[in-house]
Structure formats: structure tokens, C-alpha cells
Amino acid sequence: MIQCFVIMVAVPGLRRRTETWHRQGWLAVSGNRVWTAVLAKLLPSALCFLVLIVFMLALLVRYLSVPMYGSMWVLVLASVLFVLAYQSMGIP
């Protein structure tokens, strides 16, 4: 379910900024570097989704007593890669 939300946030946010009349101002702010502009647009939502995922994991393990076998850090790293992969699908 979270992958739907990640893509639904990434696609409209990037699509609006790639229209021709927005593109010049958007790239001028980033020093005409496309990757800097895309990263600056996607990073805030990525951090919000990562906080949400870590909160859900903590809630499941701590309060609902769902057993977790393995390392929490590996799961958090996998969540980071998950969010970045789904956001990359939204890049036009």
C-alpha cells in the first residue's frame, strides 16, 4: 500500500515542475543541474515516507508484539531502497 502513496506523491510533484514555463526557474535555482533539482524535489517526501515506515515497524514490533527475526538496520536500509526505487519510477 505504501508504494501507491510514494508514486502518487512523486509523479505529480515532478510533473508540475517539468512543464516548460516552470522548468527555467526550477533549474535556475539548482544551478542548471537536473539531478540536484530532482533530488531537492524528492528528498522531503522520501524522508517523510521513511519516518512513516520506521514508525510502522516500531509499532508492529514494540506494541503489537510481532516477532522480528534479523536486524532492524537491514530492514531500515531495505526501506530506504524501497522508497527510492518507487520514487525513481515517478521521474518523467
C-alpha positions as CSV (number, residue, x, y, z in Angstrom):
1,M,0.0,0.0,0.0
2,I,2.8,2.4,0.8
3,Q,4.2,2.0,-2.7
4,C,1.0,3.5,-4.1
5,F,1.4,6.6,-1.9
6,V,5.1,7.0,-2.8
7,I,4.3,7.1,-6.5
8,M,1.2,9.2,-6.1
9,V,3.3,11.9,-4.4
10,A,6.4,11.6,-6.7
11,V,4.6,11.8,-10.1
12,P,2.6,15.0,-9.7
13,G,5.3,16.8,-7.8
14,L,7.8,16.2,-10.6
15,R,5.3,16.5,-13.5
16,R,4.3,20.1,-12.5
17,R,7.9,21.2,-12.4
18,T,8.9,19.8,-15.8
19,E,6.3,21.9,-17.7
20,T,8.1,24.4,-19.9
21,W,7.2,27.6,-18.1
22,H,8.3,26.1,-14.7
23,R,11.4,24.4,-15.9
24,Q,13.6,27.5,-16.4
25,G,13.0,28.8,-12.9
26,W,13.3,25.4,-11.3
27,L,16.6,24.6,-13.0
28,A,17.9,28.2,-12.4
29,V,17.5,27.7,-8.6
30,S,19.5,24.5,-8.8
31,G,22.3,26.0,-10.8
32,N,21.1,24.3,-14.0
33,R,21.8,20.8,-12.6
34,V,19.0,18.4,-13.3
35,W,19.9,15.8,-10.6
36,T,20.2,18.5,-7.9
37,A,16.7,19.8,-8.8
38,V,15.2,16.3,-8.9
39,L,16.8,15.4,-5.6
40,A,15.7,18.6,-3.9
41,K,12.1,17.8,-5.0
42,L,12.1,14.1,-3.9
43,L,14.1,14.3,-0.7
44,P,11.5,15.8,1.6
45,S,8.8,13.3,0.6
46,A,11.3,10.4,0.9
47,L,12.2,11.4,4.4
48,C,8.5,11.6,5.3
49,F,7.9,8.1,4.0
50,L,10.9,6.7,5.7
51,V,9.8,8.2,9.1
52,L,6.3,6.6,8.4
53,I,7.8,3.2,7.6
54,V,10.1,3.3,10.7
55,F,7.1,4.3,12.8
56,M,5.0,1.4,11.5
57,L,7.9,-1.1,12.1
58,A,8.3,0.2,15.6
59,L,4.6,0.0,16.3
60,L,4.4,-3.6,15.0
61,V,7.4,-4.9,16.9
62,R,7.1,-2.9,20.1
63,Y,3.4,-2.7,20.8
64,L,1.7,-5.4,18.7
65,S,4.4,-8.0,19.6
66,V,5.1,-9.1,16.0
67,P,8.3,-11.2,16.1
68,M,11.1,-9.8,14.1
69,Y,14.0,-12.1,13.2
70,G,17.1,-10.3,11.9
71,S,18.5,-6.9,12.1
72,M,16.4,-3.7,12.3
73,W,19.1,-1.8,10.4
74,V,18.9,-4.2,7.4
75,L,15.1,-3.6,7.4
76,V,15.5,0.1,7.5
77,L,18.1,0.0,4.7
78,A,15.7,-2.1,2.6
79,S,13.0,0.5,3.3
80,V,15.3,3.3,2.1
81,L,16.0,1.4,-1.1
82,F,12.2,0.6,-1.5
83,V,11.2,4.3,-1.2
84,L,14.0,5.4,-3.6
85,A,13.1,2.7,-6.1
86,Y,9.4,3.7,-6.2
87,Q,10.3,7.4,-6.4
88,S,12.5,6.7,-9.3
89,M,9.5,5.2,-11.2
90,G,7.9,8.6,-10.9
91,I,10.7,10.5,-12.7
92,P,9.4,11.6,-16.1
